[in-house]
Amino acid sequence: MFHAQIAQRAFNTPLLVEPSKAMAFLSGLGPRITGRQLRMVGMEVAPEGAAHAAMPARTGILTNGFAEQYQRDGQAPFVLQDGIAVIEISGVLVHRGAWIGQSSGQTSYEGIAAQLAAAASDPAVRGIALEIDSFGGEVAGVFDLADAIRTARATKPVWAFVAEHAFSAGYALASQADRIILPRTGAAGSIGVVVMHADLSGQLSDAGVTVTLIHSGAHKVDGNPYAPLPDPVRERIQAEIDSIRTLFAETVAAGRGCRLSAEAALATEAGCYRGAEAIAAGLADEVSDPASAFAAFADAVNGRRNARSTTRPQLIKELTMKPIAMIAAADPVPDETESQTAPVPALPSPAPANPTPVTPAPGPVPTEAATAVALARAEAAELAGIGAQAARLGLVIDVAEAVQKGIAPDALRSSVLNQLAARSDAVAIAVVPPPKSAAPESPLLAAVKRATSVAKSA
């Protein structure tokens, strides 16, 4: 786009500006102002300045040579940190943006898709991190991108790190990751659709303006802002967004699996859940600060043993090989100082420097029922751990009864804490000595009192 007003102030006019600042301005913004590349005459431009002078990276739906272009230049369209491709999803999410990264508070679906495709095909990338902070955006394009994320995680682990908000379209993308982590104040949800209609007819009437729409086709001007919204048009729009909301819920369920069904997603009624509430609702998997969670992800994809990244996957692996009756006696659980978590999906080993293509042998695909059994076993193991810790503190917890009644680990943990608090109060009361009864006074004490009284009277 040619910005004429800015161009006439920057070119062919005297400027009182230090030359290096002028060059930085022209290198960074010149191509964006003029809509074309600039050739500097009379001054040399540093390599970093030439890089800034390049036109904004663009991509498209039908043609996407962006990743190849970056690879030819020896670059990547994403930040690569410890073998993890970090893809930022922030601000308003838009269709047909055709750029990479955030621009003017917006992120393009096409740009995210290009980064995702490049990361999935790059042998140096062992995991993909989605850094999400968005209140949502356009419906067009979001479900295709969600499908692409779900496809990418079949070959490489994909974790979503919520930087505070993952609402609506932002959550549609987050839900396709293997795991969703958010901070204590982070929030997720808003699984719903909204259409806004502005009725300007009253304002125009007050201004003495009459708008006449001459159209061909009964529905050509449905929803126009120059007249009140007719009931039949409103009902048709309502039916359309209800259908989109159902698609939204089905997409979330495809990404979350047994952790959040389509029915449960619809039952949230587009509510927003914060912190631990998001985990309880099945919208997220862990409450943790993003830096620590990212470090655990890096340890996992790089094969480094780390308590946060290996304990629960190992637990799930062991639980799938043991009957539930053996859990209470055999399985340990993580330290309860760890943040609230749901089971972490196992991660593949880091890729070698020069991977040799190997055709994997076909194996049984875990069914949803098998996954549910594994999760139930993990929850039973967590209940057993709570019972063991309570026993060390002098409390007796019937873990078998808790499992039978379907008591959640958080509820059992709260019960233990309440019992401990009640016991602490009782101990504090017990150590207060009771009032003495009216027993005969000691002769020795009586003699001392008499001697003190005589001394005072003298």
C-alpha positions as semicolon CSV with decimal commas, in nm:
position;residue;x (nm);y (nm);z (nm)
1;M;0,000;0,000;0,000
2;F;0,134;0,346;-0,092
3;H;0,105;0,589;0,202
4;A;0,113;0,922;0,015
5;Q;0,090;1,149;0,319
6;I;0,388;0,985;0,489
7;A;0,586;0,965;0,164
8;Q;0,551;1,338;0,089
9;R;0,688;1,419;0,436
10;A;0,983;1,179;0,401
11;F;1,094;1,231;0,040
12;N;1,190;1,542;-0,163
13;T;1,170;1,766;0,141
14;P;1,442;1,913;0,367
15;L;1,484;1,722;0,694
16;L;1,673;1,817;1,010
17;V;1,764;1,464;1,114
18;E;2,083;1,275;1,192
19;P;2,182;1,067;0,881
20;S;2,195;0,729;1,057
21;K;1,844;0,784;1,195
22;A;1,718;0,873;0,849
23;M;1,874;0,557;0,708
24;A;1,719;0,346;0,985
25;F;1,381;0,499;0,909
26;L;1,408;0,437;0,535
27;S;1,544;0,085;0,580
28;G;1,270;-0,021;0,818
29;L;0,964;0,167;0,693
30;G;1,051;0,276;0,340
31;P;0,923;-0,039;0,164
32;R;0,606;-0,029;0,371
33;I;0,546;0,337;0,285
34;T;0,611;0,309;-0,087
35;G;0,495;-0,048;-0,141
36;R;0,818;-0,143;-0,315
37;Q;1,187;-0,206;-0,249
38;L;1,417;0,094;-0,202
39;R;1,763;0,127;-0,353
40;M;1,998;0,344;-0,147
41;V;2,225;0,571;-0,349
42;G;2,509;0,766;-0,193
43;M;2,520;0,576;0,139
44;E;2,605;0,219;0,220
45;V;2,343;0,021;0,411
46;A;2,453;-0,229;0,673
47;P;2,339;-0,591;0,623
48;E;2,101;-0,567;0,917
49;G;1,953;-0,253;0,764
50;A;1,904;-0,430;0,433
51;A;1,724;-0,710;0,613
52;H;1,489;-0,459;0,773
53;A;1,431;-0,299;0,435
54;A;1,280;-0,618;0,297
55;M;0,911;-0,626;0,229
56;P;0,696;-0,784;0,501
57;A;0,685;-1,161;0,469
58;R;0,365;-1,277;0,306
59;T;0,199;-1,609;0,257
60;G;-0,124;-1,739;0,112
61;I;-0,367;-2,029;0,110
62;L;-0,305;-2,167;-0,239
63;T;0,060;-2,062;-0,269
64;N;0,297;-2,086;0,024
65;G;0,662;-2,060;-0,067
66;F;0,739;-1,868;0,247
67;A;0,910;-2,151;0,436
68;E;1,127;-2,236;0,138
69;Q;1,224;-1,871;0,098
70;Y;1,337;-1,852;0,459
71;Q;1,531;-2,176;0,432
72;R;1,713;-2,049;0,122
73;D;1,817;-1,746;0,329
74;G;1,935;-1,971;0,613
75;Q;1,656;-1,849;0,844
76;A;1,345;-1,992;1,001
77;P;0,999;-1,829;1,018
78;F;0,985;-1,892;1,392
79;V;1,199;-1,863;1,702
80;L;1,388;-2,187;1,763
81;Q;1,466;-2,234;2,133
82;D;1,629;-2,556;2,257
83;G;1,484;-2,758;1,971
84;I;1,137;-2,605;2,009
85;A;0,972;-2,388;1,745
86;V;0,787;-2,106;1,922
87;I;0,487;-1,974;1,727
88;E;0,316;-1,664;1,865
89;I;-0,064;-1,639;1,843
90;S;-0,171;-1,307;1,986
91;G;-0,412;-1,020;1,941
92;V;-0,704;-1,037;1,699
93;L;-0,692;-1,344;1,475
94;V;-0,778;-1,270;1,113
95;H;-0,834;-1,452;0,785
96;R;-0,639;-1,357;0,471
97;G;-0,383;-1,158;0,666
98;A;-0,102;-1,317;0,464
99;W;0,179;-1,210;0,696
100;I;0,400;-1,380;0,952
101;G;0,379;-1,278;1,318
102;Q;0,176;-1,003;1,476
103;S;0,108;-0,685;1,282
104;S;-0,081;-0,390;1,429
105;G;-0,226;-0,609;1,702
106;Q;-0,341;-0,880;1,462
107;T;-0,216;-1,229;1,377
108;S;-0,289;-1,398;1,046
109;Y;-0,419;-1,755;1,024
110;E;-0,219;-1,799;0,702
111;G;0,098;-1,684;0,876
112;I;0,047;-1,929;1,162
113;A;-0,017;-2,209;0,911
114;A;0,305;-2,127;0,725
115;Q;0,508;-2,132;1,046
116;L;0,345;-2,457;1,153
117;A;0,418;-2,626;0,821
118;A;0,780;-2,510;0,831
119;A;0,825;-2,634;1,189
120;A;0,666;-2,971;1,114
121;S;0,902;-3,033;0,822
122;D;1,218;-2,900;0,987
123;P;1,436;-3,186;1,125
124;A;1,593;-2,947;1,377
125;V;1,254;-2,894;1,542
126;R;1,170;-3,154;1,806
127;G;0,862;-2,982;1,949
128;I;0,625;-2,695;1,876
129;A;0,514;-2,439;2,134
130;L;0,211;-2,221;2,071
131;E;0,241;-1,900;2,273
132;I;-0,119;-1,779;2,294
133;D;-0,265;-1,455;2,422
134;S;-0,579;-1,378;2,225
135;F;-0,944;-1,294;2,285
136;G;-1,034;-1,452;1,950
137;G;-1,107;-1,339;1,599
138;E;-1,271;-1,439;1,275
139;V;-1,451;-1,767;1,212
140;A;-1,323;-1,791;0,854
141;G;-1,001;-1,990;0,848
142;V;-0,983;-2,090;1,215
143;F;-1,114;-2,446;1,182
144;D;-0,882;-2,530;0,892
145;L;-0,589;-2,406;1,099
146;A;-0,710;-2,607;1,398
147;D;-0,708;-2,920;1,180
148;A;-0,352;-2,837;1,070
149;I;-0,235;-2,810;1,432
150;R;-0,395;-3,144;1,516
151;T;-0,224;-3,300;1,214
152;A;0,115;-3,155;1,312
153;R;0,099;-3,300;1,662
154;A;0,078;-3,649;1,511
155;T;0,447;-3,618;1,417
156;K;0,581;-3,374;1,680
157;P;0,459;-3,281;2,028
158;V;0,264;-2,954;2,036
159;W;0,208;-2,771;2,366
160;A;0,001;-2,457;2,408
161;F;0,127;-2,199;2,658
162;V;-0,145;-1,950;2,744
163;A;0,019;-1,615;2,818
164;E;-0,303;-1,502;2,993
165;H;-0,597;-1,545;2,755
166;A;-0,712;-1,816;2,515
167;F;-1,069;-1,721;2,431
168;S;-1,295;-1,814;2,141
169;A;-1,082;-1,857;1,825
170;G;-0,772;-1,845;2,044
171;Y;-0,901;-2,142;2,242
172;A;-1,005;-2,325;1,924
173;L;-0,635;-2,328;1,831
174;A;-0,509;-2,402;2,183
175;S;-0,744;-2,700;2,215
176;Q;-0,565;-2,880;1,934
177;A;-0,237;-2,903;2,126
178;D;-0,132;-3,213;2,318
179;R;-0,127;-3,010;2,637
180;I;-0,252;-2,669;2,753
181;I;-0,070;-2,483;3,032
182;L;-0,187;-2,153;3,176
183;P;-0,076;-1,935;3,469
184;R;-0,279;-1,893;3,788
185;T;-0,449;-1,584;3,648
186;G;-0,474;-1,721;3,294
187;A;-0,814;-1,792;3,143
188;A;-0,957;-2,007;2,866
189;G;-1,292;-2,082;2,706
190;S;-1,560;-1,867;2,543
191;I;-1,665;-2,156;2,317
192;G;-1,931;-1,957;2,137
193;V;-2,008;-1,737;1,837
194;V;-2,132;-1,379;1,815
195;V;-2,274;-1,166;1,532
196;M;-2,321;-0,793;1,578
197;H;-2,584;-0,589;1,396
198;A;-2,587;-0,209;1,403
199;D;-2,921;-0,039;1,345
200;L;-2,847;0,315;1,226
201;S;-3,200;0,389;1,106
202;G;-3,292;0,604;1,407
203;Q;-2,971;0,811;1,387
204;L;-3,014;0,864;1,013
205;S;-3,379;0,961;1,059
206;D;-3,284;1,223;1,320
207;A;-3,028;1,359;1,075
208;G;-3,287;1,376;0,796
209;V;-3,116;1,105;0,592
210;T;-3,312;0,832;0,413
211;V;-3,123;0,539;0,265
212;T;-3,294;0,344;-0,012
213;L;-3,149;0,003;-0,103
214;I;-3,242;-0,104;-0,454
215;H;-3,165;-0,474;-0,479
216;S;-3,236;-0,790;-0,673
217;G;-3,285;-1,101;-0,463
218;A;-3,507;-1,129;-0,156
219;H;-3,213;-1,180;0,084
220;K;-2,960;-0,951;-0,085
221;V;-2,976;-0,679;0,184
222;D;-3,057;-0,894;0,486
223;G;-2,894;-0,750;0,797
224;N;-2,817;-0,409;0,647
225;P;-2,756;-0,134;0,906
226;Y;-3,009;0,110;0,760
227;A;-3,318;-0,067;0,895
228;P;-3,418;-0,262;1,206
229;L;-3,336;-0,633;1,194
230;P;-3,646;-0,830;1,087
231;D;-3,733;-1,137;1,298
232;P;-3,696;-1,389;1,011
233;V;-3,348;-1,257;0,933
234;R;-3,255;-1,268;1,302
235;E;-3,374;-1,629;1,326
236;R;-3,171;-1,730;1,021
237;I;-2,855;-1,566;1,161
238;Q;-2,919;-1,737;1,495
239;A;-2,945;-2,077;1,326
240;E;-2,621;-2,012;1,139
241;I;-2,418;-1,922;1,446
242;D;-2,569;-2,214;1,640
243;S;-2,436;-2,443;1,367
244;I;-2,093;-2,278;1,385
245;R;-2,092;-2,319;1,764
246;T;-2,159;-2,691;1,722
247;L;-1,867;-2,714;1,480
248;F;-1,655;-2,523;1,735
249;A;-1,742;-2,773;2,009
250;E;-1,672;-3,070;1,781
251;T;-1,335;-2,924;1,687
252;V;-1,247;-2,875;2,054
253;A;-1,350;-3,234;2,129
254;A;-1,135;-3,361;1,841
255;G;-0,835;-3,189;1,999
256;R;-0,907;-3,260;2,367
257;G;-1,029;-3,618;2,329
258;C;-1,173;-3,768;2,648
259;R;-1,065;-3,461;2,846
260;L;-1,349;-3,250;2,700
261;S;-1,635;-3,387;2,491
262;A;-1,838;-3,183;2,245
263;E;-2,135;-3,202;2,481
264;A;-1,926;-3,073;2,772
265;A;-1,786;-2,794;2,554
266;L;-2,141;-2,687;2,461
267;A;-2,245;-2,711;2,826
268;T;-1,997;-2,437;2,918
269;E;-2,235;-2,196;2,740
270;A;-1,936;-1,991;2,619
271;G;-1,822;-1,932;2,977
272;C;-1,465;-1,827;3,056
273;Y;-1,268;-2,020;3,319
274;R;-0,963;-1,900;3,507
275;G;-0,673;-2,098;3,653
276;A;-0,771;-2,416;3,837
277;E;-1,132;-2,375;3,723
278;A;-1,017;-2,424;3,363
279;I;-0,854;-2,752;3,459
280;A;-1,162;-2,872;3,647
281;A;-1,374;-2,793;3,341
282;G;-1,139;-2,990;3,112
283;L;-1,028;-2,679;2,922
284;A;-0,662;-2,697;3,030
285;D;-0,416;-2,946;3,176
286;E;-0,185;-2,758;3,412
287;V;-0,152;-2,438;3,609
288;S;0,209;-2,324;3,598
289;D;0,416;-2,022;3,514
290;P;0,497;-2,033;3,141
291;A;0,876;-2,024;3,186
292;S;0,886;-2,332;3,411
293;A;0,641;-2,520;3,192
294;F;0,843;-2,437;2,879
295;A;1,161;-2,560;3,050
296;A;0,985;-2,888;3,133
297;F;0,872;-2,918;2,770
298;A;1,229;-2,859;2,650
299;D;1,360;-3,123;2,891
300;A;1,102;-3,370;2,764
301;V;1,161;-3,325;2,391
302;N;1,538;-3,330;2,439
303;G;1,535;-3,644;2,651
304;R;1,660;-3,475;2,966
305;R;1,527;-3,633;3,282
306;N;1,328;-3,383;3,484
307;A;1,086;-3,443;3,770
308;R;0,812;-3,229;3,619
309;S;0,840;-3,369;3,271
310;T;0,891;-3,741;3,346
311;T;0,707;-3,835;3,661
312;R;0,353;-3,835;3,528
313;P;0,424;-3,986;3,183
314;Q;0,609;-4,267;3,360
315;L;0,318;-4,303;3,600
316;I;0,070;-4,336;3,313
317;K;0,296;-4,590;3,143
318;E;0,314;-4,800;3,458
319;L;-0,057;-4,771;3,529
320;T;-0,154;-4,910;3,190
321;M;0,035;-5,229;3,288
322;K;-0,117;-5,275;3,637
323;P;-0,462;-5,359;3,768
324;I;-0,633;-5,093;3,978
325;A;-0,617;-5,313;4,290
326;M;-0,236;-5,288;4,294
327;I;-0,219;-4,909;4,266
328;A;-0,257;-4,818;4,633
329;A;0,018;-5,056;4,736
330;A;0,271;-4,999;4,461
331;D;0,250;-4,666;4,280
332;P;0,416;-4,343;4,401
333;V;0,276;-4,001;4,313
334;P;0,447;-3,666;4,252
335;D;0,512;-3,427;4,537
336;E;0,192;-3,234;4,607
337;T;0,387;-2,908;4,595
338;E;0,374;-2,953;4,219
339;S;0,114;-2,739;4,047
340;Q;-0,225;-2,886;3,958
341;T;-0,187;-3,111;3,658
342;A;-0,359;-3,362;3,442
343;P;-0,163;-3,656;3,291
344;V;0,110;-3,545;3,051
345;P;0,112;-3,723;2,715
346;A;0,429;-3,918;2,645
347;L;0,673;-3,739;2,418
348;P;0,885;-3,890;2,143
349;S;1,262;-3,912;2,180
350;P;1,462;-3,628;2,026
351;A;1,531;-3,670;1,656
352;P;1,893;-3,754;1,558
353;A;2,099;-3,500;1,369
354;N;2,066;-3,696;1,043
355;P;1,748;-3,898;1,074
356;T;1,709;-4,209;0,862
357;P;1,357;-4,258;0,730
358;V;1,205;-4,560;0,899
359;T;0,864;-4,700;0,823
360;P;0,703;-4,765;1,160
361;A;0,541;-5,102;1,213
362;P;0,167;-5,080;1,242
363;G;0,048;-5,111;1,600
364;P;-0,275;-5,099;1,787
365;V;-0,428;-4,755;1,815
366;P;-0,530;-4,671;2,174
367;T;-0,906;-4,653;2,197
368;E;-1,091;-4,385;2,384
369;A;-1,198;-4,648;2,639
370;A;-0,836;-4,750;2,700
371;T;-0,739;-4,388;2,748
372;A;-1,023;-4,340;2,994
373;V;-0,907;-4,647;3,190
374;A;-0,551;-4,510;3,205
375;L;-0,677;-4,174;3,332
376;A;-0,896;-4,347;3,591
377;R;-0,597;-4,544;3,712
378;A;-0,389;-4,228;3,732
379;E;-0,660;-4,061;3,942
380;A;-0,678;-4,367;4,169
381;A;-0,300;-4,353;4,213
382;E;-0,324;-3,986;4,306
383;L;-0,592;-4,071;4,564
384;A;-0,364;-4,342;4,704
385;G;-0,082;-4,092;4,735
386;I;-0,305;-3,850;4,921
387;G;-0,405;-4,130;5,156
388;A;-0,041;-4,223;5,217
389;Q;0,053;-3,864;5,295
390;A;-0,246;-3,832;5,527
391;A;-0,138;-4,148;5,710
392;R;0,207;-3,999;5,769
393;L;0,032;-3,701;5,927
394;G;-0,174;-3,923;6,155
395;L;-0,500;-3,929;5,957
396;V;-0,672;-4,244;5,833
397;I;-0,820;-4,214;5,483
398;D;-1,020;-4,495;5,321
399;V;-0,881;-4,470;4,967
400;A;-1,087;-4,766;4,842
401;E;-1,406;-4,594;4,954
402;A;-1,297;-4,268;4,785
403;V;-1,237;-4,454;4,456
404;Q;-1,568;-4,636;4,486
405;K;-1,760;-4,314;4,549
406;G;-1,582;-4,132;4,265
407;I;-1,432;-3,865;4,491
408;A;-1,194;-3,642;4,294
409;P;-0,835;-3,599;4,420
410;D;-0,889;-3,226;4,479
411;A;-1,195;-3,298;4,694
412;L;-1,008;-3,560;4,899
413;R;-0,711;-3,326;4,938
414;S;-0,941;-3,050;5,064
415;S;-1,096;-3,294;5,313
416;V;-0,752;-3,384;5,447
417;L;-0,657;-3,020;5,484
418;N;-0,981;-2,946;5,668
419;Q;-0,920;-3,237;5,908
420;L;-0,566;-3,117;5,971
421;A;-0,692;-2,766;6,040
422;A;-0,955;-2,899;6,281
423;R;-0,693;-3,110;6,456
424;S;-0,463;-2,811;6,490
425;D;-0,742;-2,611;6,651
426;A;-0,813;-2,897;6,894
427;V;-0,446;-2,924;6,989
428;A;-0,428;-2,550;7,051
429;I;-0,726;-2,579;7,284
430;A;-0,592;-2,889;7,460
431;V;-0,266;-2,730;7,563
432;V;-0,442;-2,456;7,761
433;P;-0,429;-2,573;8,127
434;P;-0,769;-2,607;8,292
435;P;-0,849;-2,399;8,601
436;K;-0,725;-2,552;8,928
437;S;-0,973;-2,705;9,167
438;A;-1,006;-2,579;9,527
439;A;-0,738;-2,811;9,676
440;P;-0,576;-2,750;10,023
441;E;-0,292;-2,499;10,007
442;S;0,061;-2,629;10,055
443;P;0,196;-2,560;10,410
444;L;0,523;-2,435;10,267
445;L;0,344;-2,188;10,037
446;A;0,128;-2,070;10,329
447;A;0,439;-2,004;10,540
448;V;0,597;-1,799;10,262
449;K;0,285;-1,590;10,223
450;R;0,275;-1,520;10,601
451;A;0,640;-1,419;10,605
452;T;0,583;-1,182;10,309
453;S;0,280;-1,027;10,480
454;V;0,475;-0,964;10,804
455;A;0,761;-0,805;10,612
456;K;0,527;-0,566;10,433
457;S;0,349;-0,460;10,759
458;A;0,683;-0,388;10,928
